[in-house]
């Protein structure tokens, strides 16, 4: 009887814990192309991925429109993340949704203090103009060319590798051991999650040990 009571009490405590966790978890909201809203930046995962909380409530994960920043494992990847945190971290921004990308992320422009975040990163040489997904963004193209000509940021390298090429090289069964990634290569769980999602299908880097779709759950910053 005593063991049965302990077992039932354990079940009750576990259920209460799960309910409390669910109640405190932030609510991700669905947005649509064409929507514009104000929000506060909660987290900068890397140079082109952000978590924001809308002023009207609910959280949204943003993929920056028209800019592909270096991956964290690339040269200038961490520099792009640090710069983005200085520009928008914890600040109030204006978000304009352009599209809904894979994995349901909102692809959007972000404005802070009247300036366009994508333009600011390109101007500093901390990203590529992603023409494939933002054709006709001539200002982004011009800013990238200016940064190239001035040798700013990543353009100080002789032959910088675009992140979309880098991602292709570091995924799939043909990768070498030096290209493999594990959880120690990431600072936060959202950073690892983004890398994990970009290298699907499958889990070539074995970041999701329990197969629940969440990479490197022991890292900080999990939402």
C-alpha positions as MATLAB code, in Angstrom:
seq = 'XXXXXXXXXXXXXXXXXXXXXXXXXXXXXXXXXXXXXXXXXXXXXXXXXXXXXXXXXXXXXXXXXXXXXXXXXXXXXXXXXXXXXXXXXXXXXXXXXXXXXXXXXXXXXXXXXXXXXXXXXXXXXXXXXXXXXXXXXXXXXXXXXXXXXXXXXXXXXXXXXXXXXXXXXXXXXXXXXXXXXXXXXXXXXXXXXXXXXXXXXXXXXXXXXXXXXXXXXXXXXXX';
ca = [
       0.000    0.000    0.000;
       2.812    2.386    0.921;
       4.603    1.807   -2.398;
       1.344    2.264   -4.276;
       0.754    5.605   -2.606;
       4.276    6.725   -3.417;
       3.763    5.696   -7.039;
       0.459    7.569   -7.320;
       1.924   10.638   -5.658;
       4.794   10.561   -8.132;
       2.373   10.394  -11.030;
       0.415   13.343   -9.641;
       3.522   15.462   -9.131;
       4.717   14.625  -12.634;
       1.372   15.613  -14.133;
       1.355   18.889  -12.219;
       4.888   19.650  -13.414;
       3.933   19.032  -17.045;
       0.854   21.220  -16.722;
       2.897   24.024  -15.198;
       5.509   23.744  -17.939;
       2.862   23.874  -20.648;
       1.191   26.872  -19.042;
       4.463   28.792  -18.841;
       5.677   27.919  -22.342;
       5.636   30.842  -24.759;
       2.925   30.715  -27.427;
       4.220   30.667  -30.996;
       1.751   32.435  -33.263;
       1.118   32.026  -36.962;
       1.626   35.045  -39.198;
       0.998   35.607  -42.891;
       2.806   37.369  -45.750;
       1.927   41.052  -45.836;
       1.503   41.401  -42.084;
       3.408   44.128  -40.256;
       3.774   44.323  -36.486;
       5.959   45.716  -33.744;
       7.842   43.333  -31.493;
      10.689   43.013  -29.024;
      13.675   40.859  -29.947;
      14.034   38.057  -27.401;
      16.898   36.136  -28.929;
      19.379   36.409  -31.781;
      20.155   32.840  -32.810;
      22.572   33.938  -35.515;
      22.930   36.662  -38.116;
      19.701   35.824  -39.921;
      17.447   34.116  -37.356;
      15.567   35.854  -34.524;
      12.923   35.131  -31.911;
      10.596   38.061  -31.230;
       7.561   38.715  -29.033;
       4.837   40.768  -30.697;
       3.465   43.788  -28.876;
      -0.007   42.234  -29.183;
       1.227   38.946  -27.731;
       2.720   35.711  -28.994;
       6.185   34.814  -30.190;
       7.434   34.439  -33.758;
      10.656   33.001  -35.167;
      11.968   35.227  -37.943;
      14.226   34.297  -40.863;
      15.692   37.545  -42.191;
      14.494   38.323  -45.703;
      17.065   38.677  -48.470;
      20.173   38.031  -46.365;
      22.085   34.816  -45.716;
      24.573   35.300  -42.890;
      27.596   33.036  -42.407;
      26.905   29.862  -40.447;
      28.200   29.869  -36.887;
      30.902   27.384  -37.864;
      32.086   29.621  -40.714;
      34.514   32.525  -40.522;
      32.602   35.663  -39.487;
      29.583   33.619  -38.416;
      29.944   34.569  -34.758;
      30.883   38.123  -35.733;
      27.571   38.428  -37.615;
      25.684   37.116  -34.587;
      27.423   39.548  -32.223;
      26.744   42.476  -34.540;
      23.063   41.552  -34.845;
      22.769   41.328  -31.064;
      24.259   44.789  -30.693;
      21.863   46.211  -33.268;
      18.553   44.623  -32.238;
      19.055   42.493  -29.117;
      16.316   43.276  -26.593;
      15.063   46.192  -28.687;
      11.697   47.120  -30.121;
      11.568   46.478  -33.882;
       9.117   46.631  -36.757;
       8.618   43.356  -38.626;
       7.252   43.061  -42.167;
       6.474   39.479  -43.193;
       7.420   38.715  -46.796;
       6.897   34.954  -46.907;
       6.563   31.785  -44.827;
       9.594   29.569  -45.270;
      10.275   25.923  -44.628;
       9.678   24.749  -41.061;
       7.027   27.466  -40.760;
       9.393   30.342  -40.031;
       8.318   33.825  -41.042;
      10.649   35.338  -43.641;
      10.614   39.032  -42.845;
      12.324   42.388  -42.939;
      13.280   43.862  -39.585;
      13.545   47.591  -38.976;
      15.114   49.126  -35.889;
      15.450   52.842  -35.232;
      14.380   53.560  -38.796;
      17.126   51.382  -40.269;
      16.809   48.072  -42.130;
      18.661   45.265  -40.320;
      19.443   43.331  -43.491;
      20.965   46.415  -45.078;
      23.044   47.135  -41.976;
      24.511   43.620  -41.971;
      25.280   43.681  -45.692;
      26.870   47.113  -45.357;
      29.245   45.753  -42.707;
      30.210   42.752  -44.776;
      28.440   40.278  -42.507;
      26.166   38.552  -44.967;
      25.360   37.731  -48.553;
      22.500   39.173  -50.547;
      20.230   36.134  -50.966;
      19.102   36.918  -54.509;
      17.437   33.523  -54.986;
      14.820   34.388  -52.365;
      14.714   38.158  -52.781;
      15.032   38.907  -56.491;
      14.938   42.548  -57.341;
      16.289   43.806  -53.998;
      18.710   46.101  -55.794;
      19.664   48.042  -52.649;
      20.839   44.832  -50.974;
      22.833   43.949  -54.100;
      24.437   47.409  -54.126;
      25.368   47.237  -50.444;
      26.960   43.820  -50.852;
      29.005   45.045  -53.811;
      30.175   48.059  -51.821;
      31.269   45.835  -48.939;
      33.061   43.514  -51.372;
      34.915   46.390  -53.006;
      35.922   47.816  -49.626;
      37.001   44.421  -48.263;
      34.786   44.812  -45.216;
      33.989   41.943  -42.860;
      33.915   38.542  -44.538;
      35.028   40.159  -47.807;
      38.486   40.631  -46.308;
      38.928   36.922  -47.127;
      40.286   35.959  -50.516;
      37.519   33.506  -51.405;
      34.735   33.463  -48.807;
      32.374   30.496  -49.072;
      28.675   31.379  -49.331;
      26.677   29.795  -46.498;
      24.418   27.853  -48.887;
      27.545   26.178  -50.343;
      28.930   25.619  -46.845;
      25.711   23.898  -45.782;
      25.857   21.575  -48.782;
      29.450   20.664  -48.029;
      28.807   19.878  -44.370;
      25.802   17.592  -44.806;
      25.128   14.192  -46.253;
      26.893   10.833  -46.066;
      29.951   11.982  -47.973;
      31.157   14.427  -45.346;
      34.540   14.000  -43.694;
      35.092   13.727  -39.961;
      36.526   17.243  -39.827;
      33.234   18.586  -41.204;
      31.076   16.763  -38.680;
      29.270   18.766  -36.010;
      28.256   17.888  -32.493;
      26.468   19.786  -29.733;
      29.708   21.247  -28.383;
      30.007   23.298  -31.598;
      26.932   25.383  -30.653;
      26.384   27.970  -27.938;
      22.585   27.689  -27.673;
      19.882   25.133  -28.413;
      18.103   27.357  -30.981;
      21.398   27.688  -32.875;
      21.793   23.891  -32.930;
      18.112   23.486  -33.867;
      18.454   25.723  -36.881;
      21.521   23.807  -38.071;
      19.698   20.505  -37.485;
      16.658   21.605  -39.513;
      18.748   22.913  -42.379;
      20.481   19.547  -42.740;
      17.374   17.408  -42.914;
      16.116   14.951  -44.042;
      17.667   12.662  -41.483;
      20.130   13.621  -38.781;
      23.580   13.256  -40.388;
      25.283   14.956  -37.431;
      23.451   12.949  -34.734;
      22.279   16.052  -32.877;
      18.870   14.596  -31.967;
      19.761   11.673  -29.711;
      16.219   10.760  -28.666;
      14.582   11.345  -32.051;
      12.009   13.869  -30.807;
      12.877   16.544  -33.387;
      14.779   18.756  -30.904;
      18.544   19.020  -31.290;
      21.020   19.374  -28.412;
      18.388   19.749  -25.710;
      21.025   20.110  -22.982;
      22.206   23.449  -24.395;
      20.876   26.729  -22.945;
      18.172   28.828  -24.553;
      15.688   26.067  -25.366;
      12.138   27.341  -25.725;
];
